[in-house]
């Protein structure tokens, strides 16, 4: 038991439990929405009402990869929703910064490369002592982060200080299922997933024009997935990397 506890503490692994997750909260955290003729699902986490945490591995130290494995582990908390939260390699390991329960599992990446992650600026979704935040990578790197609890790096940024990322076309030819995150002026974290392929531009405007966010981060594309217990939804379209879990506060 001592060795198992040490493993969990050392690697930020998700402990297993014999009990299933408790019943979802009565006030659903996720709801359908339409924007510019496209269908989305919006999920929100409200400070004091929900808590957020990142998970990426099970008690065996291996990447979870799927919501079904996360669900099977069980827990005492009430899950409001869960969503994939950051880009990853073929093994399911993060390609950029990952901090879980205050422990850095992978450092911030400032590398150049091809693909969405490297479309600058990319950014970080994180929680520190002052709340939840989305910031571009350069800003994150220069700011202080007292009480950093979790962080996940992805890219590109969809919005930076209220403006669309200049690397994104207004309504370009790339049409994919997409998911992302922003934090509004009240500190509410909004997660969005498209229910059909949409352009980067339309997805970015969703966060600006419908959710009134100034900074928004793209989390991923084709693999974008949601676990919404209240709607009996458990996506299983593709293996995942890091996962953000919203739990109902006691």
N, C-alpha and C positions, 0 to 999 in steps of 0.2 A: 504493500500500500504506500509506503514511504517513497519507493522508487517511482511508482505511477504518479504520485502527486508531484514529485520533482520534475518528471517529464512534462506534465501539463503546465507547470509554472515556467519551465525553461523555454518552451517552444510556443506558448500561447495556443495550445491545442484545445479543441472543444471537448469537454468531458462528456462521457456517455452517461445515460440514465435509463432506468428501466421503465419509467413512466413516459407516456406520450405527452406532446405539448398540450398545454391546457387549452380550454375552449377559447376561440378568438373573441376579441372585445366586441361588444354589441354595436358600437358605432364604428362602422367600417372605415378603415384608413384609406382604402383605394376606391376610386370611382371612375366611370367612363367619361370621356370628354371628346368633343369635336373641335377641330381647329383647321381653318382653311380647307374644309372639305375632307379632312383625314380624321380617322378614329384613333384615339389614344386612351391609355389608362394612366391616371394620375394618382400617386400615393404620397401622402404627407406624413411627416413626423414632427410633432409639436413639442417644444421643450417643456418638460414637466409632465407631459402626457405619454410620450414614448421615449425610449432610449434606443440608441443605435450602437451596434457593434459590428466589427468585421470578423469573419471566420474564413479560413482557407484550408484547414487540415482537420482530420479526425484524430481520435486518441492514438491511432497507429502511426501518426506522423505523415500520412499520405494525403495529398489533396483530395477534398471531398468530391469535387467535380459536378455533383448533381444535388438538387434540392431534396430528392428522395432520400439520399443518405443523411442529409442534415435532419430531415424530419424523423428518420428512423432512430436517430440518437436520442431524441426526446429532450425534455427539460421541464423545469418548473415554471418558466415564464410563459406568458401569452404572446404568441407571435402575431403582430399586426400584418406584416408582409416581409418578404425578402426579395432581393434582386441582385443579379450579377453586378460586380462593382470594381471593375478594373481589368486592363488587358493582361494577357498571359501567354506563355509559350505552349508548345505542344504537350508538355508534361503537366500543364495546369499551374505552373509557377508564375508569379507576377513578373512583368518585364520592367516595372518601375518601382517607386517607393511603396513599401508596405509596412505599416506600423500597426500592431495588434496589442491591445491592452498595455500600451506604453512601450512595447518592445519592438525595436526595428528589426524586421526580418529581411528587408532588402533596402539598400540606400536609394536616394533620389537619383534618377537618371537624367543626365544632361547631354546624352549622346545624340548624334545625328543618324538618320536612317530613313527608310521608306515605310510607307503605311500610315494609317491614321494616328497612331501613337506619336509619331515623330513630326506630324504636321504642326508647326509652331504657331502660336504658343500652345503647349500642352499644359496640364495643370494638376492640381491636387484637391481632393475632397478630404476634409479632416475635422477632428474635434479636439479642441484644447480647453483650457480652463474657462474661456469666455464663450464657448458654444461651438456650433457647427459652422464651417466655412468652406468656400470654394475660392481658390486663388490660382493664378497662373504660376508656372514652375519657378520663374525668376523671382516673383514676389514672395512665394513661399520660402525660397532659399535664403532670402535676406531678412525675413521677419523672425521675431522671437516667438516661440511656441511653448509657453509655460503650461505644464500639466497636459502635454500632448497625450491623448488617449488612443486615437487611431488615425491612420492616414492611408489613402490609396491614390496612386498616380495613374492618370489616363490621358487621353487626348484624341482630338484637339479640344481646346477651349471653344465653346460655342459662342459665348458672350464674354467680353472683357470690358468692365466699367460701362455696361449698357450698350455697347456697340458689337455688331456681329464680327466675328473673327474675319479679317480681310482675306484670309485664305479660303473662305467658304463662299461658294456661288449663291446667289439669291434663290435660285431654284434649279440647281445643276442636274446633270444626267444621272448621277449616282443615286439610286433609289434603293434603300435598304431598311429593314426593320432596325430600329435604333432605340437605345435607352440612355438616359442621362440624369444629372442632378443639378439643382441650384439651391441657394439659401436666400430667402427674401429678407426684407428689412426688419421683419419681426422675429427673425431667427428660425423660421419654419423651414425645414428641409423638404424640398419637393423632388420627387422622383417621377420620371415620365418614361413610358414605353409606348412605341407606336404599334398598332395592331395590324399594320400593313406597311409595305415599303414607302418611305418618304425621303425627300432630299435633306441634305444638311441644313440648307437655308430655312426650310419650313420648320424643321425641328428646332433650330436656334430661335426663330421668331416665337415659337410656342412658349419658351421660357421668358422671353422679353415681353411679349404683348399679352399673353394670357396669365402668366404667373408673376409678372412684375419683378423679375429678378435682374440684377445688373451683371452678375457673373454666373456662368453655367458651364458645366463640364460634360463632355461626351464620354459615356462609359463603355459602350461597345455597339456592334452592329448586328450581323446576322444571328449571333448567339443570344441576343438580348432575351432575357427570361424573367418571369415573375412567379413568386409563390404568394398567393393571396388566399389564406385559409378561409376567410369569410365568404369568398366566392367559390370555394372548392376548386381553386385553380392551382395547378402544380405543373408548370411548364417543364418539358423534358426534351426540348428540340435539339440540344447540343451540350457537350461537356463544358463546364464553366471553370473559372478561376476563382479569385476572391469573391466573397458574397457578403453583402451588407444585410443585417437582420434588424428590423424594427420590432422592439418588444414593448408591450404595454407596461407603463410604470405602475407600481403598486400604490 
